[in-house]
Amino acid sequence: MKEQIMTQASHQFIEGDVEHWWHEETNRGIRTKFSDDFLWLVYIVCEYIEYNGDMSILEIETPYLKGARLEDNMDERYDEYLPSDIKGTIYEHCVKAIEKSLNFGENGLPKIGSGDWNDGLNTVGNKNRGESIWLGFFIYNILQRFIPIVEKKGDLELANKYKGIQEDLKRALNTSGWDGRWFKRAYTDDGDPIGSIENEECRIDSISQSWGVISGAADNDKKYISMESLENHLIDKENGIIKLLDPPFEKTKIEPGYIKSYLPGVRENGGQYTHAAMWAIMAFAKLGFGDKAVEYYRMINPIEHVRTKETAIKYKVEPYVVAADVYGAESLAGRGGWTWYTGSSSWFYKVGIEEILGLKIRNGVLRIEPCITREWKEYSIRYRYKNSIYNIKVKNEHGKNTGVEKFIVNGKEVPEKEIHLSGSEGIYEIEVEM
C-alpha cells in the first residue's frame, strides 16, 4: 500500500488534479476535470495511517507532474506528462488534493466537473455549475478522517478550516441533497436534479444512499429512510443484483453524458455496478443490519449466479471471479459483463472481512466487531500478522447480529476486547462470545 501511495502521488499535477489513467511504459495518460480522482490518494493515506499508525509516510517526497492546464472548453487531454522539478511530501500532496476539491456550487455542494466516481455522468457539470451529492459525502468522509492527521501535524488553523467546511457540507447534504425519501444524486449545469422523485429516469441512485451512511454525514433518520428506499427500489432478488440506479436513462430530456449511450440496464445505466453494490452492503453492515448484509453479500457472489444450468446460461461469465457489472433490465437481466475486475473484488474482500466478519485493525490493535446474520452460530478466522498467528473463533450462541460480550485470549478474558498485534513468533488463541 505504501508503494501504491507513492506511485499515485507521483501522478498528481502541480495544480492538485491527477491523471485519470496512464501508461507507466510511455508516461502518457489522460488529464481530465473529474472531481473525485485526486481524492482517492487522501482516502488511502488515511486507511494506511489508521491501520498501522505510521505517520512517517507523510514525510516522503514525490515529484508533481507538469503539463498544460485544460482550457475552459476542454474536458480532457491525452498527452505525455513528465515529472516536474517540484516535489511535495505525501502530506502536501493530500492537502493539495483536498484544496482542489473545495469547489462548491450554488447549493453548497461540490461541483461535479466532467464526472465523479461515475465516469458516465460526464456532461452533468462540465460547464462548471453542476454539483454532486455523492461527492459531498465522499469529501465529508475524507475530511472526517484527515482532520486528526492535520491536528497531529500541528496545523490547527487548517484543521479548524476543514471542520467549518465539514459542518457547512453536512447541512447542505441534508437539505439541498435530500429528496424526501432518499438523497439526490446530482444537480446539472442547468440546476435540474438527478436522482430525484421528480425525474422520469434515474429517480434514485444507490451511492448517494450508501455513502450517506458510510460517511456519517446523513442525519440519523435519513440514514435509515434512504437505505430502506435503496432496498425497495434497487435490490432485484429475482436476478440477484443490486442496481446502481433506476429507472435507466433512455428518453429523458436531461443529457447526463455517455452513460445514456449504454442500453437500459447495461453497466452504469441501471445495471449492477458491483463496486457500488458492495458499498450498499457496507452501509447495511454499518447500520447493524447483519441479516441483510449477509443475505445481499451472498446474493451477489458470482457463484450464486450458476447454481443451476439455467442461471449459468443466463450469467454467461466466469463464476469464480468478480464481475464489474451485471446487466439489470429486460432480456439481459442477470447477465454478467466485464469480469476479473479488481476494483470490485477488493471491495468485496474488504466488506466481507472487515464489515461482516468484523476483523478490524486500527493503529496496530485488533478488534472483532461482527455484523452477521442471526443464523450463524459460529465462525473462525485464521489471521497471520508478520510472524504471529491469530486463531479466532467467534461464537454466536444467542443469535445476535452485532455486539461482543467476551474477548478471551489464550484462556484469559480481556476486558478491553482487543489485542495489540505482536508480529513476533507466537500463536494466539482468541475466543469471542457475542
C-alpha positions in Angstrom: 0.0 0.0 0.0 2.9 2.3 0.8 4.4 1.8 -2.6 1.0 2.4 -4.2 0.5 5.6 -2.4 3.9 6.9 -3.6 3.0 5.8 -7.2 -0.4 7.6 -7.0 1.1 10.8 -5.6 3.7 11.0 -8.4 0.8 11.2 -10.9 -0.6 14.4 -9.3 -0.2 17.6 -11.2 1.2 20.8 -9.5 -2.4 22.2 -9.6 -3.7 19.2 -7.5 -5.6 17.2 -10.1 -4.3 13.9 -11.3 -4.2 11.7 -14.4 -7.5 9.7 -14.8 -5.4 6.8 -16.1 -1.9 6.5 -17.5 0.6 4.1 -19.1 3.7 3.7 -17.0 5.7 2.5 -20.0 5.2 5.6 -22.1 4.4 8.4 -19.5 1.3 9.0 -21.5 -2.1 9.5 -19.8 -5.2 11.5 -19.7 -5.8 14.7 -17.8 -9.5 15.4 -17.0 -11.8 17.5 -14.9 -13.1 14.6 -12.9 -13.9 15.7 -9.4 -13.0 12.6 -7.3 -9.9 11.1 -8.9 -7.4 13.1 -6.8 -9.2 12.5 -3.5 -8.6 8.7 -3.5 -5.0 9.4 -2.6 -6.1 11.0 0.6 -8.6 8.2 1.3 -5.9 5.5 1.0 -3.4 7.5 3.0 -6.0 7.7 5.8 -6.6 3.9 5.6 -2.8 3.3 5.8 -2.3 5.5 8.9 -5.4 4.3 10.6 -4.2 0.7 10.2 -0.7 0.9 11.5 -0.3 4.4 12.9 2.7 5.1 10.7 2.7 8.9 10.3 6.2 8.9 8.8 4.7 8.2 5.4 3.5 11.8 5.3 7.2 13.0 5.1 8.1 11.0 2.0 8.6 13.3 -1.0 7.5 12.6 -4.6 7.5 14.9 -7.7 4.5 16.5 -9.2 3.7 16.1 -12.9 3.8 19.0 -15.3 1.6 19.7 -18.2 -0.6 22.2 -19.9 -3.7 23.1 -18.0 -7.1 22.2 -19.5 -8.8 25.2 -21.1 -12.4 26.1 -20.0 -14.0 24.4 -23.0 -11.8 21.3 -22.8 -12.8 18.3 -20.7 -9.7 16.1 -21.2 -6.4 15.8 -22.9 -4.4 12.7 -23.7 -0.7 13.5 -23.7 2.8 12.7 -22.4 3.1 14.1 -18.9 6.6 14.1 -17.2 7.7 14.7 -13.6 8.5 18.3 -12.8 11.4 19.6 -10.7 8.9 20.4 -7.9 8.4 17.9 -5.1 6.0 17.7 -2.3 5.6 15.4 0.8 2.7 13.0 0.8 1.1 15.3 3.3 1.4 18.2 0.9 0.0 16.1 -1.9 -3.0 15.2 0.3 -3.7 18.9 1.3 -3.3 19.9 -2.4 -5.9 17.3 -3.4 -8.4 18.4 -0.7 -8.0 22.1 -1.5 -8.7 21.3 -5.2 -11.9 19.6 -4.2 -13.3 22.5 -2.2 -15.1 24.0 -5.1 -18.8 24.4 -4.2 -21.8 25.4 -6.3 -24.9 27.4 -5.5 -26.5 24.6 -3.4 -23.4 24.4 -1.2 -22.4 21.1 -2.8 -19.2 20.3 -4.5 -19.0 20.7 -8.3 -19.0 17.5 -10.3 -16.9 18.7 -13.2 -16.7 16.3 -16.1 -17.7 13.3 -13.9 -17.2 11.9 -10.4 -17.0 8.2 -9.5 -19.5 7.6 -12.2 -17.5 8.4 -15.3 -20.6 8.2 -17.5 -22.1 11.4 -15.9 -19.6 13.4 -18.0 -21.9 16.2 -19.1 -23.8 16.8 -15.9 -21.5 19.6 -14.8 -18.8 20.1 -17.4 -19.9 23.8 -17.7 -18.6 24.2 -14.1 -22.0 24.6 -12.5 -23.3 21.1 -11.8 -23.0 19.6 -8.4 -22.6 16.1 -6.9 -24.3 14.9 -3.8 -22.3 11.7 -3.7 -19.0 13.7 -3.9 -20.2 15.7 -1.0 -20.5 12.6 1.2 -17.1 11.4 0.0 -15.4 14.7 0.8 -17.1 14.8 4.2 -15.7 11.3 5.0 -12.2 12.3 3.9 -12.3 15.5 6.0 -13.5 13.4 9.0 -10.5 11.1 8.7 -7.9 13.6 7.6 -8.6 16.3 10.3 -7.0 14.2 13.1 -3.9 13.8 10.9 -3.8 17.6 10.3 -4.1 18.2 14.1 -1.2 15.7 14.8 0.9 17.7 12.3 0.2 20.8 14.4 -1.7 22.6 11.6 -4.6 23.7 13.8 -5.6 26.6 11.6 -6.1 24.2 8.6 -7.9 21.7 10.9 -10.4 24.4 12.0 -10.9 25.5 8.4 -11.8 21.9 7.5 -14.1 21.5 10.4 -16.1 24.5 9.3 -16.3 23.2 5.8 -17.5 19.9 7.1 -20.3 21.5 9.1 -21.5 23.5 6.1 -21.3 20.5 3.8 -23.3 18.3 6.2 -26.0 21.0 6.3 -26.1 21.3 2.5 -26.2 17.5 2.0 -29.2 17.1 4.4 -31.1 20.0 2.9 -30.3 20.6 -0.8 -29.2 17.0 -1.2 -32.4 15.4 0.4 -35.4 14.5 -1.7 -37.9 13.4 0.9 -37.3 9.6 1.0 -33.7 9.5 -0.3 -30.7 11.6 -1.3 -30.5 13.1 -4.8 -27.5 12.2 -6.9 -26.6 15.5 -8.6 -27.6 18.8 -10.0 -26.9 19.6 -13.6 -25.4 22.8 -15.0 -28.9 24.0 -15.6 -29.9 23.3 -12.0 -32.1 20.2 -12.7 -31.9 17.5 -10.1 -30.8 13.9 -11.0 -31.8 11.0 -8.7 -35.0 12.7 -7.6 -38.6 11.6 -7.4 -39.4 14.3 -10.0 -37.1 12.6 -12.6 -38.7 10.1 -15.0 -35.4 8.3 -15.3 -32.7 7.8 -12.6 -35.1 8.6 -9.8 -32.8 7.0 -7.3 -29.1 6.3 -7.3 -27.5 3.9 -4.8 -24.2 5.5 -4.0 -25.8 8.7 -2.5 -27.7 6.5 -0.1 -24.8 4.2 0.8 -22.3 7.0 1.3 -24.7 8.9 3.4 -24.3 6.1 5.9 -20.6 5.3 5.2 -19.5 8.9 5.6 -21.6 9.5 8.7 -22.9 12.8 7.3 -26.5 11.8 6.8 -28.9 12.8 9.6 -29.7 9.8 11.7 -33.3 9.3 10.5 -32.3 9.9 6.9 -29.7 7.1 7.1 -32.5 4.5 7.7 -35.1 6.1 5.4 -32.6 6.3 2.5 -31.3 2.8 2.8 -34.9 1.5 3.0 -35.6 3.3 -0.3 -32.4 1.7 -1.8 -33.7 -1.7 -0.8 -37.2 -1.1 -2.1 -36.1 0.4 -5.5 -32.7 -1.1 -6.4 -32.4 -4.6 -5.0 -33.6 -7.2 -7.5 -33.7 -10.5 -5.7 -35.1 -12.3 -8.7 -31.9 -11.6 -10.7 -29.6 -11.5 -7.7 -28.4 -7.9 -8.3 -28.2 -4.5 -6.6 -28.8 -1.9 -9.3 -26.7 1.3 -9.4 -29.7 3.4 -10.4 -33.3 3.1 -11.6 -35.0 3.6 -14.0 -32.2 3.7 -16.6 -31.5 6.7 -18.8 -33.1 6.4 -22.2 -35.5 9.1 -23.3 -35.1 11.8 -20.7 -34.5 15.4 -21.9 -31.6 15.5 -19.4 -28.3 14.7 -21.2 -26.2 13.2 -18.3 -23.3 12.1 -20.6 -22.2 8.9 -22.3 -24.0 6.8 -19.6 -27.1 7.4 -21.8 -25.4 5.6 -24.8 -25.5 2.3 -22.9 -28.6 0.2 -23.4 -31.0 0.5 -20.4 -29.9 -1.8 -17.7 -26.3 -2.2 -19.1 -23.3 -1.2 -17.0 -23.7 2.0 -15.1 -27.0 2.7 -16.8 -29.2 0.8 -14.4 -27.3 -2.5 -14.1 -25.4 -3.7 -11.1 -22.1 -2.0 -10.9 -20.6 -4.3 -8.3 -18.3 -1.7 -6.9 -21.4 0.3 -5.8 -23.3 -2.8 -4.7 -20.5 -3.5 -2.2 -20.9 0.0 -0.8 -24.6 -0.7 -0.3 -23.8 -3.9 1.7 -21.2 -2.0 3.6 -23.8 0.6 4.6 -26.3 -2.1 5.8 -23.5 -3.5 7.9 -22.6 -0.1 9.4 -26.3 0.3 10.4 -26.1 -3.1 12.2 -28.4 -5.0 9.7 -26.5 -8.2 9.8 -29.2 -10.3 8.3 -29.4 -8.0 5.3 -25.7 -7.6 4.9 -25.0 -11.4 4.8 -28.1 -12.0 2.5 -27.1 -9.5 -0.1 -23.4 -10.3 0.2 -24.3 -13.9 -0.6 -26.8 -12.9 -3.3 -24.3 -11.0 -5.4 -21.5 -13.6 -5.0 -20.8 -14.8 -8.6 -21.1 -18.5 -7.5 -24.8 -17.8 -6.7 -25.4 -17.0 -10.4 -24.5 -20.5 -11.5 -26.4 -22.7 -9.1 -28.3 -24.3 -11.9 -27.7 -24.8 -15.6 -30.4 -22.3 -16.4 -28.8 -19.5 -14.3 -25.4 -20.3 -15.6 -26.6 -20.0 -19.2 -28.1 -16.6 -18.3 -25.0 -15.3 -16.4 -22.6 -16.4 -19.2 -19.3 -15.4 -17.5 -16.8 -17.0 -15.0 -18.4 -17.8 -11.6 -15.0 -17.7 -9.8 -14.1 -14.1 -10.3 -16.0 -10.8 -9.6 -17.7 -9.1 -12.5 -17.5 -5.3 -12.7 -21.1 -5.3 -13.8 -24.2 -7.5 -14.2 -27.0 -6.4 -16.5 -30.2 -5.3 -15.0 -33.1 -4.9 -17.5 -35.4 -6.9 -19.7 -33.9 -10.0 -21.6 -30.3 -9.2 -20.5 -31.2 -9.1 -16.7 -28.7 -11.3 -14.8 -26.1 -11.5 -17.5 -22.5 -10.8 -16.4 -20.4 -8.2 -18.0 -16.8 -7.3 -17.7 -15.0 -9.8 -15.4 -11.7 -10.0 -13.5 -12.4 -6.5 -12.1 -10.0 -5.7 -9.2 -11.9 -2.6 -8.2 -14.9 -4.6 -7.2 -13.1 -7.7 -5.9 -11.0 -5.6 -3.5 -14.2 -4.0 -2.0 -15.8 -7.5 -1.9 -12.9 -8.7 0.1 -12.8 -5.7 2.4 -16.5 -5.6 3.2 -16.6 -9.4 3.9 -13.6 -9.4 6.2 -14.0 -6.0 8.0 -17.7 -5.2 7.9 -19.3 -8.7 8.2 -16.8 -10.9 9.9 -15.6 -7.8 11.8 -11.9 -8.1 11.7 -10.9 -4.5 12.4 -7.3 -3.3 12.9 -6.7 0.2 14.0 -3.3 1.6 14.9 -1.9 -1.9 15.3 -4.7 -3.1 17.6 -7.0 -6.0 16.6 -10.7 -6.0 17.5 -13.6 -8.2 16.4 -16.8 -6.3 15.6 -19.1 -8.7 13.7 -22.2 -7.8 11.8 -23.6 -11.2 10.9 -26.9 -13.0 10.3 -28.5 -14.3 13.5 -28.5 -17.8 11.9 -24.7 -18.1 12.2 -23.8 -19.9 15.4 -20.0 -19.6 15.0 -17.3 -19.0 12.5 -13.5 -18.8 12.6 -10.7 -16.7 11.2 -7.0 -17.6 10.9 -5.1 -14.3 10.7 -1.3 -14.0 10.2 0.4 -10.8 11.1 4.2 -10.9 10.4 5.4 -13.9 12.4 2.3 -14.2 14.6 -0.7 -16.4 14.1 -4.1 -15.4 15.5 -6.7 -18.3 15.6 -10.0 -16.5 16.2 -13.3 -18.3 16.9 -16.5 -16.3 17.1 -19.4 -17.8 18.9 -23.0 -16.6 18.4 -25.0 -18.8 20.7 -27.6 -16.2 21.4 -28.4 -15.4 17.8 -27.2 -11.8 17.6 -26.4 -9.6 14.7 -23.8 -7.4 16.5 -22.1 -6.9 19.8 -19.3 -8.7 21.7 -19.8 -9.8 25.3 -16.4 -11.6 25.9 -13.0 -11.4 24.3 -10.7 -14.2 25.6 -7.0 -14.5 24.6 -5.2 -17.8 25.5 -7.8 -18.6 28.1 -7.8 -15.2 29.8 -10.6 -12.7 29.4 -9.5 -9.2 28.1 -11.9 -6.5 29.3 -10.8 -4.0 26.6 -11.9 -6.6 24.0 -8.8 -6.0 21.9 -5.2 -7.2 21.4 -2.1 -5.3 20.3 -0.6 -7.1 17.3 2.8 -8.5 18.2 4.4 -9.6 15.0 6.9 -11.8 16.9 6.7 -15.5 16.7 3.7 -16.9 18.6 0.3 -18.4 18.3 -2.7 -16.6 19.9 -6.0 -18.4 20.5 -8.8 -15.9 20.6 -12.4 -16.7 21.6 -15.1 -14.1 21.0 -18.6 -14.5 22.5 -21.4 -12.4 21.1 
